[in-house]
Structure formats: structure tokens, C-alpha cells
Amino acid sequence: MKKKDLLKLIKTKSEEVNIKDFSQSIIDNAKLLPQREEVIVEPKKRFTLRASMIYSLTLVTAVIAFFVIYQPAVPAITQIEDVNQVVVLSAVSAVSLVTTSDDLLSQDDNISLSLGYFQPDITIDLAQVDDEINDVSRYLEMMEKLLNSDDDFGYQLETSNINGYAYHLSFTTKDLLEQETSYILHFNRQENVEENLFIMQGNIEIGDYIYAISAQGDLDNPQNVQLHLEKDASNYIDMTYSFTENMNQYRIQVTENNILLQAVNLELKYENGQKSVYMNFIEGQSTGSYAFRIAQVNQVNQMRASYYIAGSEVESGEFEISVNQDGEDVTYDITVKPQGQMPYVIERKRGMSESGGAPHRGNSMTSL
């Protein structure tokens, strides 16, 4: 049969199909349903949204969509009652960021392609997330320690008389390689009962490194704490902790050379007994939302992350992040799996270096 005859036959058969009309039956059945009197509210005067408002609504919708996609179960919000725990978690996060070396974020790092995913003659179309990899890499060491350490980091608060400080707070983190890092925060604390305010000032030690640190918050409310940690006077991290009915959130601001580089929101949650950290970029060039968790692959700890990026085109996908230790060199192998695209692998350096992460010693405190 020729193509022309075949098309004619298909048209003839389609015209013979008789689709029964159920519309009247649906209307009649609807009339039998119980009727409820409704109050009609006259709509308010219409207005036109500005472009900035439309963008904000689009961004909010994108973030909501991200949490709908990657939070199938309702996570438990854990309220932190102990102000020392808030300070410890904030300090761990800030130290992890301030010790990130500058060469870790080099834009010239080569993409390492896994032959298990690619054939040599395939052209690779890199995804939007590739533009955010450097910013995300800055937070990977923090994610390791937040996800793999005890909730209270095993902290111990004791009195002290070292270098004029009345207290020291010691705590420990554990990374993906199960290696522990010890921290000691020496500080003095002042209380203003009338203003319901406490102020902490001191230094935090990590091995041979020392950073100036300060914090303040409400005396009777650990859900309101601000922390400031300096690499030097022009490069520092500010963190604010807040707890509401809906979220347990840290806001982190990274300042380099006295310019606000970026700001992110972090939320710690539990889903089916497993800890997760959700990170949203809110200021800076990056705009993605990321959900991090720990997984075990062949009895080796690995980080997994889901991501959602809104923009001219919406993109989502997953990361698989492994720590690759080769002698003294330690790197992250990041397998990026964009939805609907071929996976690829990116390698990033891990850990602090003397040039990028070395703090100064004995600097003066900067009040909050």
C-alpha cells in the first residue's frame, strides 16, 4: 500500500470512531451532590508586578519546587537548646570556610572525564551547575564535618586562666575519612542582664592555626546567636543562627577584601533518622539549592547531593562526592549527574594550604 493510500485509510478509520459524550451525565450527577452556600468576595483592584517582583516570585517558586522534589518525607526540625552547641556548630562552619585556600577555587581546574561514562568521540555539553562548582566546592569540607560529626561535636566547657581567658570550649569534628580535628575556643564572656545580652570574645585554635572570634546573643534564648570569625581584617565570615516554627537556619556571609562575596542559608534536618544539610545561595553569582547527605558505597563514606538551579532554564541533578587520598595530596572527585544529560567528573582540591588558609596570630578582636 502506498503512503498516500495509508494516510487516507487512517483518516477514514479515525472518522469512524464514535466517542460517547458524557458531559450531560456529569452535569446531572453534579446537581445531585450536596450544595454549600459560598461567600463571593469581590476581587481587589488589579495591579502590575514589576520585573524584580516577578523574578523574586519565580525564585521562591523554584526553591519550593526543589524541596518538594528532594524531600519526599517531612524532615524533623531539631531545635538546639544549648547556646554552646550553636556556637560550636557556627565555629566549625566558619573555620571550614576561612581555611579554604584560594587555589581551591581556581577557575582553571581541568575537568577529569571518566571513560566509564563517555566515549572519546562524544561531544560534552556542560550543564549550568558547572558554573557553580567552584562556589559549591568551598562548602564541601564544612558539609563533611556537619554530616559526619556528633550533633554536639562532643564539646566540653571548662574554666581556664590561659592568656587571660576565663573559659575554654573544646570540641571535635570527623570527616569522610573518619579523621578527627580538634578545636579549642579560648574566650571571655560578659553578660548584660538588663539588655538580655551576652558577648563572647577570644581566639579559636586548630592545630597551629589561630583565628580571632567573637559572638553575641540573647541570654535566655539560644535561638538567636551571631558569630564573627576573621582570617584578617579584610577577610572574614559572619554567621547568624535563628530558629522559627518552620526552620532551624544558619545564614553565612563570606567577605573577601571587604566585599561581600556571597551569602548562603543552611538548614540541618533529619529524614528517616538520617542527617541532611540544605544549602541555598542567596547572594552572589550562584543561585542553586543543594541537599547534602552521607551514603556508604562499598563500606566507604561518600557524600551525595541533589541540586536545583533556577534561571533562564531550570536544571536539576545529583552529585556523588568522594575523597581521593594519594599521598599528601587529597582531592574531591565530584561526579555530576545533570538530569537528562551525560554525567561527568570534576576534581577539586581539598583542605587548607599555608598560602590560602594560614591565619594570623594574636590579632585584635573586632566587635560585632
C-alpha positions as CSV (number, residue, x, y, z in Angstrom):
1,M,0.0,0.0,0.0
2,K,1.3,3.4,-0.9
3,K,1.9,6.1,1.7
4,K,-0.9,8.2,0.3
5,D,-3.4,5.4,0.5
6,L,-2.2,4.5,4.0
7,L,-2.8,8.1,5.3
8,K,-6.3,8.1,3.6
9,L,-7.1,4.8,5.3
10,I,-6.0,6.2,8.7
11,K,-8.2,9.3,8.3
12,T,-11.2,7.2,7.3
13,K,-10.9,4.9,10.3
14,S,-10.4,7.8,12.7
15,E,-13.6,9.4,11.4
16,E,-15.5,6.2,12.2
17,V,-14.6,6.3,15.9
18,N,-17.6,7.4,17.9
19,I,-16.7,9.0,21.3
20,K,-19.6,9.0,23.6
21,D,-20.5,12.3,25.1
22,F,-20.6,12.1,28.9
23,S,-20.8,15.8,29.6
24,Q,-24.6,15.9,30.3
25,S,-24.4,12.9,32.6
26,I,-21.6,14.6,34.6
27,I,-23.7,17.8,34.9
28,D,-26.8,15.8,36.1
29,N,-24.8,13.9,38.7
30,A,-23.2,17.1,39.9
31,K,-26.6,18.6,40.6
32,L,-27.4,15.7,43.0
33,L,-24.3,16.5,45.1
34,P,-24.9,18.4,48.4
35,Q,-24.7,22.2,47.8
36,R,-22.9,24.6,50.0
37,E,-23.5,28.3,50.1
38,E,-20.4,30.2,49.2
39,V,-19.4,33.7,50.0
40,I,-18.3,35.6,46.9
41,V,-15.5,38.0,47.7
42,E,-15.2,40.8,45.2
43,P,-11.7,40.9,43.8
44,K,-9.4,43.7,44.7
45,K,-8.1,46.2,42.3
46,R,-5.6,44.6,39.9
47,F,-2.0,45.8,39.8
48,T,1.0,45.1,37.7
49,L,4.1,43.3,39.1
50,R,7.4,44.9,38.5
51,A,10.1,42.8,36.8
52,S,12.0,42.5,40.1
53,M,8.9,41.2,41.9
54,I,8.3,38.6,39.1
55,Y,11.9,37.4,39.5
56,S,11.5,37.1,43.2
57,L,8.3,35.1,42.9
58,T,10.0,32.9,40.3
59,L,12.9,32.2,42.6
60,V,10.7,31.4,45.6
61,T,8.7,29.0,43.4
62,A,11.9,27.4,42.2
63,V,13.1,26.9,45.8
64,I,9.8,25.4,46.8
65,A,9.9,23.1,43.9
66,F,13.3,21.9,44.9
67,F,12.2,21.0,48.4
68,V,9.1,19.2,47.1
69,I,11.3,17.2,44.7
70,Y,14.1,16.3,47.1
71,Q,12.1,16.0,50.4
72,P,9.7,13.1,49.9
73,A,9.3,12.7,53.7
74,V,8.7,15.6,56.1
75,P,12.0,16.2,57.9
76,A,12.2,16.7,61.6
77,I,13.2,20.2,62.7
78,T,15.7,19.9,65.6
79,Q,15.6,22.8,67.9
80,I,19.0,23.5,69.5
81,E,18.5,24.4,73.2
82,D,22.2,24.8,74.2
83,V,23.9,28.1,73.2
84,N,27.3,26.4,73.3
85,Q,26.2,23.9,70.7
86,V,25.1,26.8,68.5
87,V,28.5,28.5,68.9
88,V,30.4,25.2,68.3
89,L,28.5,24.5,65.1
90,S,28.9,28.1,63.9
91,A,32.6,28.0,64.6
92,V,33.1,24.7,62.8
93,S,31.3,26.1,59.7
94,A,33.2,29.4,59.8
95,V,36.6,27.8,60.3
96,S,36.0,25.4,57.4
97,L,35.3,28.3,55.1
98,V,38.0,30.7,56.3
99,T,40.7,27.9,55.9
100,T,39.6,27.2,52.3
101,S,42.6,28.0,50.2
102,D,42.4,30.4,47.3
103,D,43.8,27.9,44.8
104,L,41.0,25.5,45.7
105,L,38.6,27.8,43.9
106,S,40.7,28.3,40.7
107,Q,38.6,28.7,37.6
108,D,41.3,26.9,35.6
109,D,40.9,23.5,37.1
110,N,40.6,20.8,34.4
111,I,37.6,18.6,34.1
112,S,38.5,15.0,34.6
113,L,36.3,12.8,32.4
114,S,35.6,9.2,33.4
115,L,35.8,6.8,30.5
116,G,33.1,4.8,32.2
117,Y,30.6,7.5,31.3
118,F,32.0,8.8,28.0
119,Q,33.1,7.5,24.6
120,P,36.1,9.5,23.2
121,D,34.1,10.8,20.2
122,I,31.1,12.2,22.3
123,T,30.9,16.0,22.5
124,I,30.2,17.1,26.1
125,D,27.6,19.7,26.7
126,L,28.4,21.0,30.2
127,A,25.5,21.9,32.4
128,Q,24.6,25.1,34.3
129,V,25.9,23.6,37.6
130,D,29.4,23.6,36.1
131,D,29.4,27.3,36.6
132,E,28.6,26.9,40.3
133,I,31.1,24.1,41.1
134,N,33.7,26.4,42.4
135,D,31.3,28.0,44.9
136,V,29.9,24.7,45.9
137,S,33.4,23.3,46.4
138,R,34.1,26.0,49.0
139,Y,31.5,24.4,51.3
140,L,32.3,20.7,50.9
141,E,34.7,20.4,53.8
142,M,32.1,22.0,56.0
143,M,29.5,19.6,54.8
144,E,31.7,16.6,55.6
145,K,32.1,17.8,59.2
146,L,28.5,18.8,59.8
147,L,27.2,15.5,58.4
148,N,29.7,13.1,59.9
149,S,30.3,14.5,63.4
150,D,28.2,14.1,66.5
151,D,25.4,16.7,66.9
152,D,27.1,18.4,69.8
153,F,30.6,17.7,68.5
154,G,31.5,16.2,71.9
155,Y,32.1,19.7,73.3
156,Q,33.4,20.3,76.8
157,L,33.2,23.7,78.5
158,E,35.7,24.4,81.3
159,T,37.1,27.3,83.2
160,S,40.6,28.5,82.2
161,N,43.3,31.0,83.0
162,I,45.2,30.7,79.8
163,N,46.4,34.0,78.2
164,G,43.8,36.0,80.2
165,Y,40.8,34.0,79.0
166,A,38.3,32.7,81.7
167,Y,36.9,29.8,79.6
168,H,37.8,27.3,77.0
169,L,35.4,25.3,74.9
170,S,36.9,22.1,73.3
171,F,35.2,20.1,70.5
172,T,36.0,17.6,67.8
173,T,34.8,17.0,64.2
174,K,35.1,14.0,62.0
175,D,35.3,14.0,58.2
176,L,34.5,11.5,55.4
177,L,37.9,9.7,56.0
178,E,36.9,9.3,59.7
179,Q,39.8,11.6,60.6
180,E,39.2,13.9,63.7
181,T,40.1,17.5,64.0
182,S,40.3,19.1,67.5
183,Y,39.3,22.7,68.2
184,I,39.8,24.8,71.3
185,L,38.0,28.1,71.8
186,H,39.5,30.4,74.5
187,F,37.2,33.2,75.4
188,N,35.8,35.7,77.9
189,R,32.1,36.2,78.4
190,Q,30.3,39.3,79.5
191,E,26.6,39.4,80.4
192,N,24.2,42.3,80.4
193,V,21.1,41.1,82.3
194,E,19.2,44.4,81.7
195,E,19.5,44.0,77.9
196,N,19.3,40.2,78.0
197,L,22.6,40.0,76.1
198,F,25.9,38.1,76.3
199,I,29.1,38.8,74.4
200,M,32.0,36.3,73.8
201,Q,35.4,37.3,72.6
202,G,38.5,35.2,72.1
203,N,40.6,33.0,69.8
204,I,40.0,29.6,68.3
205,E,42.9,27.2,67.8
206,I,43.0,24.4,65.2
207,G,46.4,22.8,65.5
208,D,49.0,25.5,64.9
209,Y,46.3,27.9,63.5
210,I,44.7,30.6,65.5
211,Y,41.7,32.8,64.5
212,A,40.0,35.8,66.2
213,I,36.4,35.0,67.0
214,S,33.5,36.8,68.7
215,A,29.9,36.0,69.3
216,Q,26.8,37.6,70.9
217,G,23.2,36.6,71.6
218,D,20.3,36.5,74.0
219,L,20.9,35.3,77.5
220,D,17.7,33.3,77.7
221,N,17.3,32.3,74.0
222,P,20.0,30.2,72.2
223,Q,17.9,30.6,69.1
224,N,19.4,34.0,68.4
225,V,23.2,34.0,68.1
226,Q,25.6,35.9,65.8
227,L,29.3,34.9,65.3
228,H,32.2,36.6,63.6
229,L,35.4,34.9,62.6
230,E,38.4,36.6,61.0
231,K,41.1,35.4,58.7
232,D,42.3,39.0,58.7
233,A,40.7,42.4,58.9
234,S,39.5,42.3,55.3
235,N,38.5,38.6,55.1
236,Y,36.0,37.2,57.5
237,I,32.9,35.0,58.0
238,D,29.7,36.2,59.7
239,M,27.1,33.6,60.8
240,T,23.6,34.2,62.3
241,Y,21.6,31.4,63.8
242,S,17.8,31.6,64.1
243,F,15.0,29.2,64.9
244,T,11.4,29.6,63.9
245,E,8.4,27.3,63.8
246,N,9.3,26.2,60.3
247,M,13.1,26.1,60.1
248,N,16.4,25.8,62.0
249,Q,18.6,28.1,59.9
250,Y,22.1,29.5,59.7
251,R,22.9,32.4,57.5
252,I,26.6,32.6,56.4
253,Q,28.1,35.6,54.8
254,V,31.6,35.4,53.2
255,T,33.5,38.7,52.9
256,E,36.8,38.8,50.9
257,N,38.8,42.0,50.6
258,N,36.0,43.9,52.4
259,I,33.5,42.9,49.7
260,L,30.6,40.6,50.4
261,L,31.4,37.7,48.1
262,Q,28.3,35.5,48.8
263,A,25.7,34.6,51.3
264,V,24.0,31.2,51.9
265,N,21.3,29.8,54.1
266,L,22.0,26.4,55.8
267,E,19.3,24.2,57.4
268,L,20.0,21.0,59.4
269,K,17.3,18.4,59.2
270,Y,16.7,14.7,59.9
271,E,14.9,12.5,57.4
272,N,14.2,8.9,58.4
273,G,16.9,9.1,61.0
274,Q,19.5,10.5,58.6
275,K,21.0,13.9,58.9
276,S,20.8,16.2,55.9
277,V,22.1,19.8,55.3
278,Y,20.2,22.0,52.9
279,M,22.1,25.0,51.4
280,N,20.6,27.8,49.3
281,F,22.8,30.5,47.7
282,I,21.0,33.8,48.3
283,E,23.7,36.4,47.4
284,G,26.5,36.3,44.8
285,Q,26.7,34.8,41.4
286,S,25.5,31.3,42.3
287,T,21.7,30.7,42.7
288,G,21.4,26.9,43.2
289,S,19.8,25.0,46.1
290,Y,21.6,21.8,47.3
291,A,20.7,19.0,49.7
292,F,23.7,17.1,51.2
293,R,23.7,13.7,52.9
294,I,26.1,10.8,53.7
295,A,26.0,7.5,51.9
296,Q,28.1,4.4,52.2
297,V,29.5,2.8,49.0
298,N,31.5,-0.4,49.4
299,Q,31.8,0.5,53.1
300,V,33.4,3.8,52.3
301,N,31.7,7.1,53.2
302,Q,30.6,9.3,50.3
303,M,28.6,12.5,50.1
304,R,25.6,12.7,47.9
305,A,23.9,15.9,46.9
306,S,20.8,16.8,45.0
307,Y,20.6,20.2,43.3
308,Y,18.2,22.6,41.7
309,I,19.2,25.7,39.8
310,A,16.7,28.3,38.6
311,G,17.4,30.7,35.8
312,S,16.7,31.1,32.1
313,E,16.5,27.3,32.2
314,V,15.7,25.2,35.2
315,E,18.2,22.4,35.9
316,S,18.3,19.7,38.5
317,G,20.5,16.7,39.1
318,E,22.8,15.0,41.6
319,F,26.4,14.9,42.9
320,E,28.4,12.0,44.1
321,I,31.4,13.3,46.1
322,S,34.3,11.1,47.1
323,V,37.6,11.9,48.9
324,N,40.6,10.7,46.9
325,Q,43.8,10.5,49.0
326,D,47.0,10.0,47.1
327,G,50.0,10.5,49.4
328,E,49.9,14.1,50.7
329,D,47.5,15.2,48.0
330,V,43.8,14.9,48.9
331,T,41.2,15.8,46.3
332,Y,37.4,15.7,45.8
333,D,36.2,13.6,42.9
334,I,32.8,15.1,42.1
335,T,30.6,13.1,39.7
336,V,28.0,15.4,38.3
337,K,24.8,13.9,37.0
338,P,22.6,16.6,35.4
339,Q,19.0,15.5,34.7
340,G,18.7,14.5,31.1
341,Q,22.4,14.9,30.3
342,M,25.5,12.8,30.4
343,P,27.4,12.5,33.7
344,Y,30.9,13.9,34.1
345,V,33.6,14.1,36.8
346,I,35.3,17.1,38.2
347,E,38.3,17.1,40.5
348,R,38.8,19.7,43.2
349,K,41.5,20.2,45.8
350,R,40.6,19.6,49.4
351,G,41.9,21.1,52.6
352,M,43.8,24.2,53.6
353,S,47.2,25.3,52.4
354,E,49.8,27.6,54.0
355,S,49.2,30.3,51.4
356,G,45.4,30.2,51.3
357,G,44.4,29.1,54.8
358,A,47.1,30.3,57.2
359,P,45.6,32.6,59.8
360,H,47.5,35.4,61.6
361,R,48.2,35.2,65.3
362,G,47.3,37.4,68.2
363,N,45.2,39.9,66.2
364,S,42.9,42.2,68.0
365,M,39.2,41.4,68.3
366,T,36.6,43.1,66.1
367,S,33.4,43.6,68.0
368,L,30.1,42.5,66.4
